Amino acid sequence: MKLLANAMAFLVFTVLSPNALIGQDFGEFIAIEGDLIALVNVKVIDGTGVPSQTGQTILIEGDKIVSVGPDVSIPENALKVDLEGHTVIPGLIGLHNHSFYTGGRGRSAQLSFSGSRLYLGSGVTTIRTTGARAPYEELNLKDQIDSGQAIGPTMYTTGPYITGEQGSQTMARLSDTGQAQRLVEYWSNEGVSWFKAYTWISREELGAVIQEAHKHGKQVTAHLCSVGYREAVALGIDNLEHGLFANSEYAPTKVPDECPPGFSGSYGDLDMNSEAVQSTFKEMIDNDVSMTSTLVVYEISVAGRPPIDERVYDILAPEIASEVREIAIERRAGQGAIDPQIFAKAMEYERAFVQAGGLLAAGVDPTGYGAAPPGFGDQKNYELLLEAGFSHPEVVQIMSANGAKVLGIDKDVGTIEPGKTADLVVLEGDLEQIGNLHATKFVFKQGVGWDSSKLIESVRGIVGIR
Ligand SMILES: [Zn+2]
């Protein structure tokens, strides 16, 4: 379906969209475009957490939503798209959405081409990369997307991972706080938006990273282990990744500045109402520290889970798909498998955090054992957050508005409200009955409606490689 009637007039005679202006012609991937678009007869879950509304019209002018409601008057010259039977939610804001992917047995690859298309095609209109393996590749990709030379979501880039003595070959392994300062200053000047500290960083080094980042107007998140959440909050951190799986502070074996191996295994009886857990939440909330849920990346390792969706294997490069399939079977059966009870606790932890008033966002983290590719993994998080006990409007809010709040862009994106940028996901059917995001049909980014299946088809078979 191509709805380009008055889009053509707009493109020729008025302000050219960046996609048309520079770069390649991506027209084949665009389904709906025009200066004034009315999406009519839709069910809207608007991202604010309120219940869904049926029979809505969303009027989009240029890149902005101008009105939403049951009685929006539709101008004569608007491109009217009747979407009866469809659901519209805000574009997803992925907060742990790397530009690279790891396939399991030591493989890793930048997915600048396939990952970007897969994110957008899956409804993810904004990403924070949350740890870069190749920071310049990310900065260049961001420029290309912004200037219409590549297809992808709006990007908030991150500096290299910053860790202690241990960590992978692409990470900055700190030897002292001076190095922390130097590298944060350097990458801040190069234009990254965030920094990500990693597992083996010490309190002193983390403090230096945070101080220097804040000096440059940047923010810091972390996948922690050697430092507990409350310690990181006291040091001034802005966001914490992976929820319970990365908070070692409840482990009886915890020693300052050391990462107790396999600590989350001891969390089977963790009581969400305990003083320990509630004070973590209180300190995070009092200091505006948000948490990022990445349930999907852990799911591959949880014993007894249902098999990975075939759609995941189908999108991957064949050799990677077979490897991931083997790993999923091995991980769930073998040593090191996550006890289902711990997975349930991690879900409970996230729900309790929100109940306490905490700001929870979500992201895919495509760097585990390969079963959570860009976009598809974000979509799986939707199902896992429902399983965790959140309602549909709450899950939508977590995956859109809350991400926008963490990034400080909630005045502009994250909800379906007049004045916001028209970043929207249109799904076939009633999302609240279907319970997953697989039927994503159109993804609007800045008022341009991309064809989800065409974007996804354009990378089928190469995901995991480039
Ligand atoms: Zn990560």
Residues whose N, C-alpha, C, O or C-beta is under 5 A from the ligand:
A	BS01	ZN	T130 G131 D365 T367
